[in-house]
């Protein structure tokens, strides 16, 4: 009997979680499997979420972002092939074709295939030259190569910095999502005059009133925010490098560099060509076990996932889901019956610059999402403190609770506040996970001591105030 | 028709929550009620939990601890009588007798009585003179008067401090619970040579292994911890003030001051004399509506409460419960159908001194409590970080998960760690509230970004590791 071969495409969180879990779980039942992992880049298992903090200077060394190096994966028994790009999939014959960095084309058979190709940044036409290359000075922040490039651009101590700038360098971030806000922080902290331009508003997955609160803090820290505006074209210097962005209202914003942070799309080219099921956003649609077709599995940012509150498919590219999905598939590749339980849309970030420290978090449905899903929304913003008012730790915090007016079920929560504000969202996430009502949240026994909370913990106070009005 | 009269005994969290909620809720249905509140001391609605932080110097002014002053209660329509001690209750005739500070005895009728007399500190015999007074230099930390006294004793800038101390002053804290640990912090931060003596161990409501971790930090910060030891007598100076504590093994610990932090007991004297139902600890037993007898209600630290995991009565004196119970009664005094939903035993504190910052939290049942309640316990300690390892915010954190081995239901959690560790307990509290399993906790969608968590949030990693072993 030949050894069962698992081929994994993409050697980051989802793929490598699946690979290692599959090896461990099979070994636990006395079976050895062969795992071949194909990775397009030269990097494996790094923290993409950590890139902005590396660029901003919080992280000293790129190596710290790498959870497992290629060497380590190989030591653990994985046949890792770097610079390998999957090009064609034959689901029926269980064969995958890939191209090596040397230009060779290789066809490999598999018993099980794990697609974990992640997502690719959205690059608008204006960011490219007529030849299709990126305009110099313009790039996204998606992988380690981007991180290195941004570090060279932003960090004035590197040799690539101009010998003498007559004035602060000017940067533009296009996009107001998580990466956009985090890169605006990085640019600003690096001493750049920073403008964030967003098609809608900062963090558009928050309700507009909460988004406005965040924008106020970011602007007061010194970043200019231009909302409801799109970049339509670039101006370039004679050498071809970026000189300015021109917006749809004709305004010209001079810029020495532009971060393209307009989101990501599932990277499913070869897989969708093979006729595998994909959703509205182009993400693969796997069942709860992670399977998309006989012998084919998919995990991570190349997938859509089920939202637990709406029951609908959604695109939620996050390392947390990627790891859980990967582990699920790994167990199932050893005859397990693991199930990925879906997502709530929980997310968190912060904006820190000088004395400004704001944390922002959300879970569940926003008001617009809840209404679109057919719920009748009741919501309320409560302002409170992160600690008893008399403690030096006390920071302002605003909590928006979103509920279904009929069932009183919690639908979502959004938080904006100072230090120790953001992670309180997990209490709401756990409550949502369990399908609790706002009354349940208002009643529960949460931790109180003066350095940590007000006696009515603010998350709970917010739920109670809404419950009292419903 | 005469106005309905509600008499409230005890003008702190529970009593005043009930009083104000009753006024508001009755007003909302067009009825005015008369509320008479009797308070033994001269203080109302202050944060007892804040006292150690005031003594330590985190809070500048005692007034900041007062949520609502006597004047404010009166403005809001309450007939507040300070220095009034309830002495006798006639449940059948609905009459209460109290003594004024002037020594008069007054008998007052009521339609509804709310007993919110709180708890009184346990004072051992050794702390008293043969005449029954407290030995000078020895006292608990229970009310504002105690706070003022400790501030004068510990703060070297006040005039009461000795003109010139030849060496650091020496303090002893007797008791290793929340108040004990917080007062050890206060003494230590005030420059006192501090020894904490406890009958069992520091935070005995934690499992012994977690308690030991906390003890290690407290000791490394410079506080001496003497466990499994009881104070049996005191030595005094010729002027009668305390000179030393002698423990049951005969050791003599010189001391300039001693904090008695040996816990509290329900203060239910007149109420239990009236034949109202009390539990093992002497706390009143109210039903979920807050009622203990016809026309008699009780809330706060003078009560036992139902533990949601065991279904049994327990004594959990905490402001959070007092507020919720008070609000419940207030609503029911206006014909409402509010129910107090019980407790989980959630608690949190910290020990901070110099570079040492440790947070400790717990919820649900400890291993011993779960075993006593008849569960077969599976538990595991997981060590992790509060943020991604490469972030400057990352602190060590240890999470112990306690579960029922048969049902896989979460039973409890204990956390010890650095900054941002403690409040993660709320995720477990919400999960416990909903009766979730360790598998649920391991699967849920919690907030991740590098400054806030590892990609497998440590609380969840801890649940997953235990789930994988069960």
HADDOCK unambig.tbl for C-alpha pairs under 7 A between the chains (distance, minus, plus):
assign (segid A and resid 49 and name CA) (segid B and resid 449 and name CA) 6.64 0.50 0.50
assign (segid A and resid 49 and name CA) (segid B and resid 450 and name CA) 6.61 0.50 0.50
assign (segid A and resid 50 and name CA) (segid B and resid 450 and name CA) 5.98 0.50 0.50
assign (segid A and resid 58 and name CA) (segid B and resid 391 and name CA) 6.35 0.50 0.50
assign (segid A and resid 58 and name CA) (segid B and resid 392 and name CA) 6.64 0.50 0.50
assign (segid A and resid 59 and name CA) (segid B and resid 390 and name CA) 5.98 0.50 0.50
assign (segid A and resid 59 and name CA) (segid B and resid 391 and name CA) 6.16 0.50 0.50
assign (segid A and resid 64 and name CA) (segid B and resid 390 and name CA) 5.70 0.50 0.50
assign (segid A and resid 65 and name CA) (segid B and resid 390 and name CA) 6.70 0.50 0.50
assign (segid A and resid 319 and name CA) (segid B and resid 455 and name CA) 6.54 0.50 0.50
assign (segid A and resid 320 and name CA) (segid B and resid 455 and name CA) 5.51 0.50 0.50
assign (segid A and resid 320 and name CA) (segid B and resid 456 and name CA) 6.45 0.50 0.50
assign (segid A and resid 341 and name CA) (segid B and resid 443 and name CA) 6.55 0.50 0.50
assign (segid A and resid 343 and name CA) (segid B and resid 445 and name CA) 5.69 0.50 0.50
assign (segid A and resid 344 and name CA) (segid B and resid 445 and name CA) 5.98 0.50 0.50
assign (segid A and resid 346 and name CA) (segid B and resid 445 and name CA) 6.20 0.50 0.50
assign (segid A and resid 346 and name CA) (segid B and resid 446 and name CA) 6.17 0.50 0.50
assign (segid A and resid 346 and name CA) (segid B and resid 447 and name CA) 5.55 0.50 0.50
assign (segid A and resid 347 and name CA) (segid B and resid 447 and name CA) 5.17 0.50 0.50
assign (segid A and resid 347 and name CA) (segid B and resid 448 and name CA) 6.45 0.50 0.50
assign (segid A and resid 348 and name CA) (segid B and resid 447 and name CA) 5.73 0.50 0.50
assign (segid A and resid 348 and name CA) (segid B and resid 448 and name CA) 6.22 0.50 0.50
assign (segid A and resid 348 and name CA) (segid B and resid 449 and name CA) 6.09 0.50 0.50
assign (segid A and resid 349 and name CA) (segid B and resid 449 and name CA) 6.08 0.50 0.50
assign (segid A and resid 390 and name CA) (segid B and resid 59 and name CA) 5.97 0.50 0.50
assign (segid A and resid 390 and name CA) (segid B and resid 64 and name CA) 5.70 0.50 0.50
assign (segid A and resid 390 and name CA) (segid B and resid 65 and name CA) 6.68 0.50 0.50
assign (segid A and resid 391 and name CA) (segid B and resid 58 and name CA) 6.34 0.50 0.50
assign (segid A and resid 391 and name CA) (segid B and resid 59 and name CA) 6.15 0.50 0.50
assign (segid A and resid 392 and name CA) (segid B and resid 58 and name CA) 6.62 0.50 0.50
assign (segid A and resid 420 and name CA) (segid B and resid 420 and name CA) 6.89 0.50 0.50
assign (segid A and resid 423 and name CA) (segid B and resid 447 and name CA) 6.72 0.50 0.50
assign (segid A and resid 426 and name CA) (segid B and resid 427 and name CA) 5.82 0.50 0.50
assign (segid A and resid 426 and name CA) (segid B and resid 446 and name CA) 5.47 0.50 0.50
assign (segid A and resid 426 and name CA) (segid B and resid 447 and name CA) 6.26 0.50 0.50
assign (segid A and resid 427 and name CA) (segid B and resid 426 and name CA) 5.81 0.50 0.50
assign (segid A and resid 427 and name CA) (segid B and resid 427 and name CA) 4.91 0.50 0.50
assign (segid A and resid 427 and name CA) (segid B and resid 430 and name CA) 6.08 0.50 0.50
assign (segid A and resid 429 and name CA) (segid B and resid 445 and name CA) 6.66 0.50 0.50
assign (segid A and resid 429 and name CA) (segid B and resid 446 and name CA) 6.26 0.50 0.50
assign (segid A and resid 430 and name CA) (segid B and resid 427 and name CA) 6.08 0.50 0.50
assign (segid A and resid 430 and name CA) (segid B and resid 430 and name CA) 5.99 0.50 0.50
assign (segid A and resid 430 and name CA) (segid B and resid 431 and name CA) 6.04 0.50 0.50
assign (segid A and resid 430 and name CA) (segid B and resid 444 and name CA) 6.90 0.50 0.50
assign (segid A and resid 431 and name CA) (segid B and resid 430 and name CA) 6.03 0.50 0.50
assign (segid A and resid 433 and name CA) (segid B and resid 444 and name CA) 6.49 0.50 0.50
assign (segid A and resid 434 and name CA) (segid B and resid 434 and name CA) 6.32 0.50 0.50
assign (segid A and resid 443 and name CA) (segid B and resid 341 and name CA) 6.56 0.50 0.50
assign (segid A and resid 444 and name CA) (segid B and resid 430 and name CA) 6.88 0.50 0.50
assign (segid A and resid 444 and name CA) (segid B and resid 433 and name CA) 6.47 0.50 0.50
assign (segid A and resid 445 and name CA) (segid B and resid 343 and name CA) 5.70 0.50 0.50
assign (segid A and resid 445 and name CA) (segid B and resid 344 and name CA) 5.97 0.50 0.50
assign (segid A and resid 445 and name CA) (segid B and resid 346 and name CA) 6.19 0.50 0.50
assign (segid A and resid 445 and name CA) (segid B and resid 429 and name CA) 6.64 0.50 0.50
assign (segid A and resid 446 and name CA) (segid B and resid 346 and name CA) 6.16 0.50 0.50
assign (segid A and resid 446 and name CA) (segid B and resid 426 and name CA) 5.49 0.50 0.50
assign (segid A and resid 446 and name CA) (segid B and resid 429 and name CA) 6.26 0.50 0.50
assign (segid A and resid 447 and name CA) (segid B and resid 346 and name CA) 5.54 0.50 0.50
assign (segid A and resid 447 and name CA) (segid B and resid 347 and name CA) 5.17 0.50 0.50
assign (segid A and resid 447 and name CA) (segid B and resid 348 and name CA) 5.72 0.50 0.50
assign (segid A and resid 447 and name CA) (segid B and resid 423 and name CA) 6.74 0.50 0.50
assign (segid A and resid 447 and name CA) (segid B and resid 426 and name CA) 6.28 0.50 0.50
assign (segid A and resid 448 and name CA) (segid B and resid 347 and name CA) 6.45 0.50 0.50
assign (segid A and resid 448 and name CA) (segid B and resid 348 and name CA) 6.21 0.50 0.50
assign (segid A and resid 449 and name CA) (segid B and resid 49 and name CA) 6.65 0.50 0.50
assign (segid A and resid 449 and name CA) (segid B and resid 348 and name CA) 6.09 0.50 0.50
assign (segid A and resid 449 and name CA) (segid B and resid 349 and name CA) 6.09 0.50 0.50
assign (segid A and resid 450 and name CA) (segid B and resid 49 and name CA) 6.61 0.50 0.50
assign (segid A and resid 450 and name CA) (segid B and resid 50 and name CA) 5.98 0.50 0.50
assign (segid A and resid 455 and name CA) (segid B and resid 319 and name CA) 6.55 0.50 0.50
assign (segid A and resid 455 and name CA) (segid B and resid 320 and name CA) 5.49 0.50 0.50
assign (segid A and resid 456 and name CA) (segid B and resid 320 and name CA) 6.44 0.50 0.50
